[in-house]
Amino acid sequence: MTNRLSSLIFLGLLHLTVASVTTVWTRPVTTIRSSHDAAITAMAVQVSENRLFTAGHDGKLMVWHPATDRLLQTIRADRLPLQAIALFPDGDRVAIYASDGRREHRISVWNWKTGERLYLHAPDDEVLWMEISPQGSYLIYSVPDLRSMRMLDASTGRQLPFLRQSTGIVSWFITATSEERVMTYAPSSGAIAYRNVVTGAIDGRFQAPPDLKRFVLLEQRRYAAVETEAGLLGVLDLLSGDLVAEVRAGEIESIKRDPGAPDIIVLARALVGGKTIRRYRYENGRLQQRFETRRNIPDHTLRIVTIGRELYGADRNGTLLRWPPFENDPVEFAGGIIDPIRDLLFTDNRLYLLTAHELVSIASDFFGDISGPDRSVSFVDQQSAQMSVGAGARFLETNNDHILLWTPVGMNDARLHLFEPLSGRTSPLPVTIPPGVVSISAYRDDLVILTRAGLLSVINYWTGAETLSYRGAGLQTAIRSGREVFLGKAYEGGVLDSAILRIDPRTGQTVPMDTEARLVFALTYDHQRGRLFAVGVVESRTGDLNTVVEVFDGPNYGRRRTILEIPGEHLDAQVTVDPVRGTAYTTLDDRGGILRWDGARVSELARNQAHIPRRLVLSGDYVFSVNWDGTVSLIDRFDGNSAMDLVVIDSDRTGDWVALRPDGRFYASRPALASDYYFSINDDRFTLGDLIFEATSSVRPPRPSSQEDAPPAIDRFETGRSRGFQVEEETEGYDPEGGEPAPSS
């Protein structure tokens, strides 16, 4: 689009109203109405406000208002898959449990309206069941341990010294309305115990059948619906431990209670045929089926909830389905409409967005000097082309004005091309990329490839000739400088071993470097200043694992400094260095943001909790963040504030994209995208027509409410590591914009 109207539409993008540094977005005015991009793992309903909460394997928490078809909030709550949701009675807070199913387990509590994470708690094992007590005083969960119960102060996350007695492994529990007692069920023995919350004293004990699962408390709180060991639908009397009713309901996959009626809703695979939904009711001592739906239940449906007279389902692809009353077939309530951006390149005021299916390029003088007083836009130009490059496609910059495009389609036929930005054309290079690549980078005329089998190859990409080959165990990443090749690996022990190796390509001499890390998985080299940044895992004095960023400089890289340390293992963290100013930016942030090190201290850029950065690209006046959810965020690197989010839309046409501003205003690459299929407007004062940029637009959207009266944010790193007197004197006068090497610290 190069016409005048497009230029005027894009013009409004410059008058930005954005959040302060270290703040987060509140409930957005405008949201891209896209569902989860992976299986939906949990659903919860807030009946009083007609809200639907969904959590997914993609780490997203989403809040919907089905009555108006709105997506109220999207929070990328964790890099790990979300497994469970627990709602607070105040309606504003929600607890979520995230886990990789092996070693990492996290419970976080959020104010979903503001997008703010209130606290994070790391359980010591898998969470079997989690709930918020009826009055919101406690967050309680159980783990597979003989002392199974854990209690937190729900307001602060502080662990409370309650229920420390041996309870056996508890798979389900329920807290009394008074919050004085908790009832626990141990599946190995079938024991039901009523315990005092504070003292742990047992007030009553009953024997129930073992190995019951899928507990759902019924309207009469004395009873719970369960799936029995034999796979039957049963009703358990919680005051006697007896199964008072059982029926065959098929192969049960989900049990829910209808919040608007005393019905038990069962999603099951029928003994003959596909999936079905049945309603049961327990009355007068009998469990009876009321009816079986005739509605079509897609085979990939995983879980269901009811809101009023409507039924909602979620599937393994992240799609939300709705069954309206009196209709047989479901309709799609919300699906994934984002074509994930895999990588980006910015050069000559043109931004290239690479997806698995297309290459979208956008040129505008908007990408110029945003620090100037006059930020007018005179042109917007966009182009697009279909490409088949695969999910792992990458642009590789070579430090000599060449751009390479790696297209790992099928991995066995991975290709390397020379990319011409002005024309968008590619030409093949005579390099064979081996399968199982774990790290690939370029420097000048060399390509540095590391495979899963532990083979390092340095190849001239013009001739295909190999100039260095090295094989080792536990290799994680590799980069090249002008004189050396650096390897990050797992430390195996021994005097000459280290998590970082330095190799001279001319002689093959290998030198271990001094580091505290026992695993280094990311390396970045500052060619201007001769500094090496390493991201790795260290063991703290208490035996916990932390992730650190270390920087090496000086003669033979003998000067080592730890500039950042974050609790936990963050094995996807990266560091990117500004070649002009020497400032380092990293995704190593347990809050899901971007941290900046200017050579003296660490600070935090503005967080947008809807996105977690995966990879950073620095160019011009922006930090471009390629996010885990397939979007791209632009952050002003001078004041650290969000400028906009870019989304490529998955549609029948190539080149569909949206630029969304923090205040809710947006630009759509074509007018047809400005519809309620693609957007949710969460402010009744505005319509889509008000918020899209047009030549006649005069509506001024509100500033995000959290910014108007918010107190100044406290830099959480100001009380970090202490510095010596001489270092303090050096760093106080350091100018991060001057392009000089940072002082030692």
VOZAZA-805270 format. One line per 2 residues: number of its first residue (from 1); their letters; for each residue x, y, z of C-alpha. Coordinates in steps of 0.001 Angstrom, whole numbers, plus 500000, padded with zeros to 6 digits. Each point is the difference from the previous one (the first is absolute). Layout:
BEGIN
NUM> A> X/Y/Z; ...
END
This chain:
BEGIN
1> MT> 500000/500000/500000; 501600/503177/498902
3> NR> 497062/502346/499587; 499460/503174/501998
5> LS> 497243/498505/502145; 502322/497249/501208
7> SL> 502605/502595/500945; 497467/502014/501946
9> IF> 498706/496874/501702; 503498/499050/501085
11> LG> 500728/503562/501123; 498109/499529/503256
13> LL> 502440/497341/501108; 502458/502710/500962
15> HL> 498044/501720/502755; 500697/497279/502511
17> TV> 498429/499726/503428; 501916/497302/501797
19> AS> 500774/498584/503400; 502869/501067/502228
21> VT> 503056/497838/500301; 499540/496957/502269
23> TV> 496201/500253/499812; 497690/497536/498283
25> WT> 497006/500438/497778; 496572/500019/501541
27> RP> 496940/498383/498499; 500395/500975/496326
29> VT> 497582/502215/498121; 500613/498023/496822
31> TI> 501034/496364/499819; 500786/497690/497098
33> RS> 497232/497435/500415; 502100/496886/499566
35> SH> 499650/496898/502134; 502744/497715/501288
37> DA> 502484/498567/497522; 500326/496672/501843
39> AI> 497754/497674/501992; 497725/501644/502578
41> TA> 500833/498297/503279; 497592/501589/502515
43> MA> 496742/501976/500032; 498199/501813/502817
45> VQ> 496782/502027/500153; 499246/503067/502112
47> VS> 496220/499722/500000; 499140/503368/501573
49> EN> 501827/501993/497290; 499491/497584/497097
51> RL> 503731/499573/499499; 501853/497044/498562
53> FT> 503656/499397/500924; 502117/497738/497819
55> AG> 503591/498812/500416; 502089/498288/497385
57> HD> 503056/497979/499217; 501323/503205/498381
59> GK> 500375/501640/503433; 497131/502436/499431
61> LM> 497231/500989/502387; 497020/501456/498115
63> VW> 496848/501612/501390; 496826/500064/497889
65> HP> 496577/501603/500303; 497825/497598/497996
67> AT> 496856/502140/500216; 501688/502687/497878
69> DR> 502517/497751/498163; 502870/502048/501446
71> LL> 503496/498939/500886; 500596/502082/503121
73> QT> 503627/499172/500708; 502917/497927/498744
75> IR> 502887/499329/502373; 503028/497983/498954
77> AD> 500357/498743/503531; 502846/497551/499616
79> RL> 502431/498407/497592; 498812/496646/501356
81> PL> 496655/498376/499156; 497189/501031/502338
83> QA> 498318/497075/501737; 497370/501371/502402
85> IA> 497964/503120/500886; 498565/501061/503375
87> LF> 497831/503118/500258; 499934/502335/502997
89> PD> 496596/500983/501388; 500709/503723/499377
91> GD> 499825/499416/496240; 503202/501940/499280
93> RV> 502659/497455/500872; 500783/496606/498546
95> AI> 502591/497375/500910; 501569/497834/497327
97> YA> 502292/496998/500181; 502634/499505/497288
99> SD> 502253/496988/499570; 502164/498249/497447
101> GR> 498886/496694/501535; 503499/499213/501245
103> RE> 502127/502412/502020; 498508/503460/499753
105> HR> 496830/500911/501900; 498655/503515/500579
107> IS> 496875/501492/501575; 499336/503644/499215
109> VW> 497202/502312/501080; 498805/502776/497688
111> NW> 497695/502958/500023; 498592/499176/496588
113> KT> 498419/503449/499530; 503313/501838/500257
115> GE> 502156/497199/498618; 502225/500193/503083
117> RL> 501621/496937/501517; 499564/500344/503757
119> YL> 502423/497272/501038; 501712/496805/498900
121> HA> 500390/496819/502044; 502071/496953/499005
123> PD> 498605/496693/501358; 502553/497308/500732
125> DE> 498089/497384/497980; 497074/499438/497660
127> VL> 496758/501633/501122; 497201/497424/500218
129> WM> 497180/502357/501003; 499735/503742/500643
131> EI> 497223/502246/501292; 499326/503377/501580
133> SP> 498180/499794/503332; 496368/501252/499892
135> QG> 500770/503375/501624; 503240/500491/498075
137> SY> 502320/499707/503009; 502072/497012/498897
139> LI> 501462/498523/496859; 500238/496260/500682
141> YS> 501552/497286/497874; 501187/496407/500364
143> VP> 503090/498195/498700; 500958/496284/499790
145> DL> 501560/499804/503452; 498969/498402/503296
147> RS> 499754/503557/501342; 497985/500958/496988
149> MR> 498226/503243/500916; 501425/503485/499485
151> ML> 498371/503268/501046; 500829/503534/498886
153> DA> 498701/503351/501143; 497898/500766/496937
155> ST> 500781/503732/500137; 503803/499805/500234
157> GR> 501001/496480/498976; 501750/499447/503340
159> QL> 500066/496312/500931; 498089/499321/503231
161> PF> 501018/497432/502635; 496622/498225/499848
163> LR> 499107/496392/499138; 503579/498815/500403
165> QS> 498891/496592/501336; 500240/496797/497987
167> TG> 496839/499745/497901; 500994/497449/497391
169> IV> 499987/501079/496365; 496884/502154/499491
171> SW> 498536/500157/496492; 496918/502101/500875
173> FI> 498827/502187/502864; 497331/502565/500753
175> TA> 500004/502813/502566; 496980/500735/502172
177> TS> 498161/503287/499465; 501173/501162/503438
179> EE> 503635/499213/498991; 500465/498210/503332
181> RV> 500232/496473/498562; 501191/498261/496880
183> MT> 498884/496583/498765; 502682/497899/498279
185> YA> 499846/496838/497896; 502959/497592/499704
187> PS> 499563/497819/496887; 502398/497227/501066
189> SG> 497954/499106/503096; 496691/501708/499256
191> AI> 500207/501834/503337; 497868/503127/500456
193> AY> 501134/502223/502873; 498590/503244/501376
195> RN> 502818/502113/501446; 500271/503279/501856
197> VV> 501760/502419/497649; 502264/501550/502652
199> TG> 500813/497067/502287; 499572/497129/497566
201> AI> 498024/498080/502621; 497673/497380/498506
203> DG> 496343/500703/500772; 498627/497025/498065
205> RF> 501204/497086/497878; 498100/497826/497511
207> QA> 500899/497211/497618; 499152/500462/496319
209> PP> 500924/497829/496989; 503582/500538/498796
211> DL> 501087/501470/496659; 497065/502344/499480
213> KR> 500680/502934/497655; 498421/502990/498200
215> FV> 498351/501281/503198; 497283/502648/499579
217> LL> 498197/501373/503064; 496242/500010/499447
219> EQ> 497437/502644/500922; 499312/497982/503137
221> RR> 503519/500336/501406; 499671/496692/501807
223> YA> 500442/498191/496679; 502583/499941/497213
225> AV> 499815/498521/496508; 502979/497743/499228
227> ET> 501359/497533/497512; 500449/496639/501703
229> EA> 502879/497582/499587; 497787/498000/497618
231> GL> 499384/503083/497837; 496402/500553/501175
233> LG> 498372/503313/500888; 499363/499965/503733
235> VL> 498712/502192/502811; 502088/499969/503188
237> DL> 498547/500817/503415; 502717/502113/501642
239> LS> 498626/499417/503499; 500074/496206/499812
241> GD> 502423/499140/497200; 497365/497914/498242
243> LV> 499331/499952/496270; 496255/500544/500139
245> AE> 499409/499713/496235; 501818/498773/496877
247> VR> 499114/499924/496284; 501856/499122/496821
249> AG> 500675/503208/498043; 502488/498884/497349
251> EI> 503722/500761/500004; 499973/503133/502182
253> ES> 502236/502916/498988; 498529/502874/502023
255> IK> 497491/500521/502821; 498524/503438/500705
257> RD> 497149/501413/502060; 497546/502334/498329
259> PG> 500280/503212/502077; 496440/500946/499075
261> AP> 498313/496673/500787; 500612/496925/502226
263> DI> 501238/498013/496997; 503148/497955/499471
265> IV> 501363/500396/496471; 502192/497222/498648
267> LA> 502136/500098/496864; 500727/496404/499030
269> RA> 500746/497755/497097; 496973/497809/499399
271> LV> 500378/496229/500007; 498866/500091/496373
273> GG> 500746/503080/497927; 501766/503264/500772
275> KT> 499956/502453/502879; 496814/500985/501739
277> IR> 498792/502302/502773; 497489/498748/502544
279> RY> 498213/501739/502863; 499391/498181/503269
281> RY> 498259/501036/503204; 500274/498509/503480
283> EN> 496631/500237/501791; 498305/497927/502689
285> GR> 502924/497616/500211; 500035/499236/496281
287> LQ> 502356/501039/497197; 498027/500278/496781
289> QR> 500848/501073/496483; 497822/502933/498953
291> FE> 500947/499972/496339; 502810/499478/497508
293> TR> 500750/502822/497602; 499459/499506/496310
295> RN> 502509/502696/499264; 503083/499156/498004
297> IP> 502996/499684/502352; 503264/500238/498015
299> DH> 502404/497226/500869; 502782/502429/500977
301> TL> 497868/501671/502733; 501853/499694/503310
303> RI> 497855/501770/502606; 496688/501792/500421
305> VT> 498231/502583/502182; 496510/501477/500043
307> IG> 499059/503656/500226; 496280/500523/500297
309> RE> 498310/497945/497289; 503093/499845/497825
311> LY> 502700/497387/499920; 503670/500795/499303
313> GA> 502704/497563/499022; 503759/500177/499493
315> DR> 502166/497897/497741; 503603/498964/499531
317> NG> 500591/502688/497376; 499048/502872/502313
319> TL> 496597/500602/498403; 496996/500923/502155
321> LR> 496649/498598/498874; 496513/501108/500950
323> WP> 496802/497976/499787; 497080/502481/499946
325> PF> 496673/498811/501431; 497836/497863/497710
327> EN> 502693/499605/497331; 501695/496741/499119
329> DP> 503429/501030/498802; 502584/502116/501801
331> VE> 501219/503335/498698; 503508/501322/500447
333> FA> 499975/502517/502833; 503692/500867/499616
335> GG> 502838/498531/497988; 503614/500772/499320
337> II> 500262/502802/497443; 503702/500828/500390
339> DP> 502618/498794/497530; 503000/499782/502375
341> IR> 502972/502189/499114; 503129/497841/500132
343> DL> 502632/502667/499472; 500476/503565/498819
345> LF> 502536/502162/498261; 500185/503789/500032
347> TD> 502140/501804/497470; 499787/503282/498071
349> NR> 496732/500975/501742; 498320/496807/498788
351> LY> 498763/497376/502425; 499804/496383/498803
353> LL> 497712/497643/501911; 500615/496328/499265
355> TA> 497340/497363/500666; 499990/496360/498972
357> HE> 497875/500892/496959; 500821/503533/498906
359> LV> 502371/502932/500119; 498371/503349/500826
361> SI> 502005/503203/499632; 498973/503438/501234
363> AS> 501875/503192/499183; 499365/503370/501616
365> DF> 501940/502961/501286; 498203/499296/503272
367> FG> 502899/497622/500701; 502435/502912/499867
369> DI> 501169/502268/502782; 497264/499874/502633
371> SG> 502061/502172/502339; 499496/503021/497721
373> PD> 497307/502603/500738; 498206/499550/496667
375> RS> 499008/496379/499428; 497790/500450/496974
377> VS> 499434/497194/497492; 500083/500693/496318
379> FV> 499668/496481/498637; 498957/496443/500798
381> DQ> 500794/497197/497597; 499303/496317/500468
383> QS> 500797/496922/497959; 499492/496306/500551
385> AQ> 501030/496745/498391; 499093/496390/500638
387> MS> 502864/497906/501342; 500332/496520/501434
389> VG> 502802/500214/502526; 498921/497958/503024
391> AG> 499579/500867/503648; 503703/500446/500803
393> AR> 500896/502430/497209; 502577/502635/500931
395> FL> 501661/503075/498575; 503758/499885/500578
397> ET> 501907/503295/499894; 503674/499591/499156
399> NN> 501718/503254/501113; 500940/500725/496368
401> DH> 496675/501296/498637; 498844/496589/498793
403> IL> 496741/498460/501202; 499530/496229/499992
405> LW> 496648/498249/500223; 499963/496536/501540
407> TP> 496886/498038/499068; 499870/496689/501909
409> VG> 497001/498584/498091; 499828/496335/500979
411> MN> 503467/500372/501620; 501414/497307/497675
413> DA> 499906/502406/497053; 500925/503149/501957
415> RL> 501185/502727/497672; 502156/503080/500305
417> HL> 499349/502985/497734; 501463/503426/499473
419> FE> 497194/502503/500622; 499811/503265/498082
421> PL> 497990/502486/502114; 499319/502536/497239
423> SG> 498335/497488/497689; 499042/497309/502512
425> RT> 501603/497398/497740; 502011/497021/501204
427> SP> 502755/498006/498348; 501295/496611/501203
429> LP> 503447/499584/501508; 502208/496890/499655
431> VT> 499687/498920/503622; 498465/496784/501270
433> IP> 498400/500485/503416; 500083/496738/501998
435> PG> 496883/498815/501851; 499561/500573/503721
437> VV> 501331/503566/500127; 499880/501456/503534
439> SI> 501955/503199/499288; 500748/501912/496801
441> SA> 501632/503412/499597; 502066/501913/497465
443> YR> 503026/502270/500114; 501449/501625/496902
445> DD> 500413/497154/497475; 499627/497172/502511
447> LV> 497035/498005/501151; 500245/498434/503494
449> IL> 497848/496869/500353; 499536/497838/503090
451> TR> 497966/496778/499847; 498239/497948/502619
453> AG> 502637/497283/499522; 502672/502395/501354
455> LL> 501630/500864/496669; 501249/503551/499484
457> SV> 500685/501103/496405; 501286/503340/498732
459> IN> 499220/500261/496269; 500687/502672/497396
461> YW> 496506/500564/498626; 501273/501269/496622
463> TG> 502027/496883/499199; 498574/497377/502341
465> AE> 503504/499213/501294; 500321/498974/503657
467> TL> 502665/501944/501889; 499542/498504/503480
469> SY> 498477/496836/501406; 499698/499120/503682
471> RG> 498054/497314/501834; 499149/499989/503684
473> AG> 497449/498953/502605; 497269/502199/501423
475> LQ> 500445/502825/497468; 497182/502555/500130
477> TA> 500940/503036/497902; 502837/501462/497915
479> IR> 500983/503419/498616; 503004/501482/498200
481> SG> 501969/503188/500480; 502788/501279/497776
483> RE> 502599/497774/501698; 498193/497286/501954
485> VF> 497085/497622/500089; 498204/499794/503348
487> LG> 498077/496935/501141; 497420/499797/502776
489> KA> 499548/496566/501519; 499198/497952/503081
491> YE> 502851/499753/502508; 501123/496387/500389
493> GG> 502714/500407/502618; 503760/499966/499886
495> VL> 502762/502579/500194; 499910/500919/496312
497> DS> 496235/499970/499612; 497709/503030/500074
499> AI> 496521/500974/498859; 501625/502409/497505
501> LR> 502743/498998/497563; 502037/502355/497801
503> ID> 501377/498502/496770; 502617/501498/497683
505> PR> 498781/499039/496479; 503524/500248/498556
507> TG> 501714/497628/502422; 497093/498100/501550
509> QT> 501268/500887/503475; 497195/499756/502563
511> VP> 500080/502044/503200; 497454/499698/502865
513> MD> 498727/503309/501376; 499410/500764/503667
515> TE> 496259/500035/500760; 497729/499194/502932
517> AR> 497411/498493/497659; 499539/496252/499748
519> LV> 497997/500310/496798; 500322/502766/497399
521> FA> 497278/500003/497349; 500216/503458/498364
523> LT> 502953/502129/498888; 500174/503507/498513
525> YD> 503087/501860/498869; 500484/503773/499996
527> HQ> 502375/500408/497056; 500500/503723/500584
529> RG> 501309/499582/503551; 501267/496417/499982
531> RL> 497582/498844/502696; 498346/496598/500334
533> FA> 496599/499607/501667; 499016/496549/501280
535> VG> 496666/498832/501364; 500197/496926/502191
537> VV> 498817/498126/503052; 501803/500130/503358
539> ES> 499396/498306/503327; 499450/502366/502898
541> RT> 501377/499525/503507; 496682/498504/501054
543> GD> 500090/497438/497193; 497382/501757/497844
545> LN> 500541/500518/496286; 500134/503578/498700
547> TV> 500493/501436/496527; 502738/502601/499546
549> VE> 501400/502353/497385; 503779/500293/500138
551> VF> 502190/502347/497949; 503666/499324/499151
553> DG> 502509/502580/498796; 503602/501090/500488
555> PN> 503161/498160/498880; 499090/496394/499101
557> YG> 496539/500728/501447; 501443/499703/503473
559> RR> 497612/502523/501551; 496636/498415/500839
561> RT> 496956/501703/501505; 496533/498733/500880
563> IL> 497610/502755/498981; 496678/498238/500599
565> EI> 498760/497007/501993; 496394/498752/499964
567> PG> 498664/497055/502076; 499059/496892/498041
569> EH> 500986/498507/496664; 499129/502201/497023
571> LD> 501501/497947/497197; 498564/502130/497197
573> AQ> 501504/503333/501130; 502059/501993/497479
575> VT> 502227/503103/500017; 500195/502562/497174
577> VD> 502617/502773/499895; 499726/503456/498480
579> PV> 503183/500173/497877; 500149/503815/500181
581> RG> 499314/500698/503663; 501024/496696/501548
583> TA> 496692/499694/501878; 498861/496396/500532
585> YT> 496345/498944/499950; 498829/496633/501312
587> TL> 496822/497945/500220; 501225/498534/503305
589> DD> 497189/501369/502166; 497789/497870/502241
591> RG> 497199/502558/499455; 499968/499445/496254
593> GI> 501496/503337/498976; 503237/501452/498599
595> LR> 502950/501094/502135; 502704/502445/498930
597> WD> 503611/500239/501212; 501773/503245/499143
599> GA> 503418/498962/501277; 499316/501146/503542
601> RV> 496533/498901/501072; 496973/497967/498989
603> SE> 496612/501595/499308; 496672/498718/498750
605> LA> 498153/501017/496841; 496226/500342/499958
607> RN> 498253/496649/500250; 497031/499016/497892
609> QA> 498647/496990/501816; 498157/498798/496900
611> HI> 503335/498967/498478; 503208/498354/501185
613> PR> 503095/500844/497924; 501715/497079/498287
615> RL> 502676/501762/497949; 501163/503613/499758
617> VL> 501157/501925/496946; 501555/503451/500432
619> SG> 499814/502466/497155; 499653/503745/499769
621> DY> 498039/501396/502897; 498160/496805/500878
623> VF> 500342/496750/501818; 498016/497574/497846
625> SV> 498733/497112/502099; 498987/496791/498246
627> NW> 497584/498568/502555; 499188/496423/500908
629> DG> 496409/500425/498796; 501111/500906/496472
631> TV> 499550/503774/500276; 502610/502756/499795
633> SL> 500247/502892/502471; 501799/503286/499387
635> ID> 501560/501656/503048; 501565/503439/499960
637> RF> 503525/499266/501159; 500520/503544/501330
639> DG> 497138/500182/502505; 499242/496249/500127
641> NS> 496314/500431/499172; 497866/497825/497743
643> AM> 499249/501547/496611; 497807/497371/498354
645> DL> 499366/496306/499398; 500053/498533/496491
647> VV> 497881/496967/499117; 499881/498112/496703
649> ID> 496467/498745/499425; 499385/496462/498759
651> SD> 497547/500605/497154; 499321/499070/496383
653> RT> 502219/502862/498832; 503686/500577/500517
655> GD> 501229/503171/501618; 497191/500460/502549
657> WV> 501338/501600/503150; 498993/502305/502830
659> AL> 501996/502578/501978; 498446/500426/503467
661> RP> 500869/502882/502312; 499950/499883/503826
663> DG> 497064/502445/500157; 497814/497774/497811
665> RF> 500298/501751/496663; 501127/497859/497113
667> YA> 500892/499902/496347; 498719/497156/497786
669> SR> 501766/499227/496719; 496579/499899/498311
671> PA> 496618/501294/501191; 498351/496558/499993
673> LA> 502112/499004/503000; 498309/502611/502187
675> SD> 497168/497676/501067; 498901/498412/503252
677> YY> 501230/496645/498706; 503569/501273/500367
679> FS> 499600/502497/502863; 498378/500328/503405
681> IN> 499182/503539/501162; 499788/500040/503798
683> DD> 498848/503583/500474; 496369/500792/499219
685> RF> 500881/503613/499205; 501748/498988/496787
687> TL> 499375/497981/496868; 502420/498489/497529
689> GD> 499362/502976/497754; 501128/502344/502749
691> LI> 503277/498213/500644; 501266/499196/496523
693> FE> 502167/502740/498536; 498281/501910/497212
695> AT> 500450/503433/498513; 496867/501387/501681
697> SS> 500598/498373/503365; 499853/502431/502911
699> VR> 499185/497698/502943; 502601/500024/502760
701> PP> 500005/496658/501830; 500605/500000/503748
703> RP> 503419/499521/501509; 500487/496663/501751
705> SS> 498420/500542/503401; 502910/498541/501959
707> QE> 502282/502820/498872; 498059/503011/501279
709> DA> 500411/499624/503742; 502667/497308/500198
711> PP> 502876/500703/502406; 503523/500051/498586
713> AI> 501219/496477/499404; 502898/498731/502094
715> DR> 502912/498506/498091; 500258/496487/501402
717> FE> 503712/499862/499147; 501062/503138/501876
719> TG> 500564/497975/503167; 501929/497282/498177
721> RS> 503670/499208/500077; 502210/502484/501852
723> RG> 502895/501650/498180; 503385/501031/501326
725> FQ> 500952/503668/500447; 502177/500179/496902
727> VE> 497436/498249/497828; 497269/502271/501337
729> EE> 502067/503011/499011; 500525/498604/496501
731> TE> 496417/499064/499332; 498476/503234/501252
733> GY> 501639/501854/497121; 499321/497316/497377
735> DP> 498090/501158/496912; 498149/497001/498472
737> EG> 499290/501973/496817; 503621/500889/499362
739> GE> 501036/496754/498337; 502978/499477/502335
741> PA> 500745/496708/501740; 498234/499642/503330
743> PS> 502139/500333/503132; 500845/496984/502070
745> S> 497479/499271/502712
END
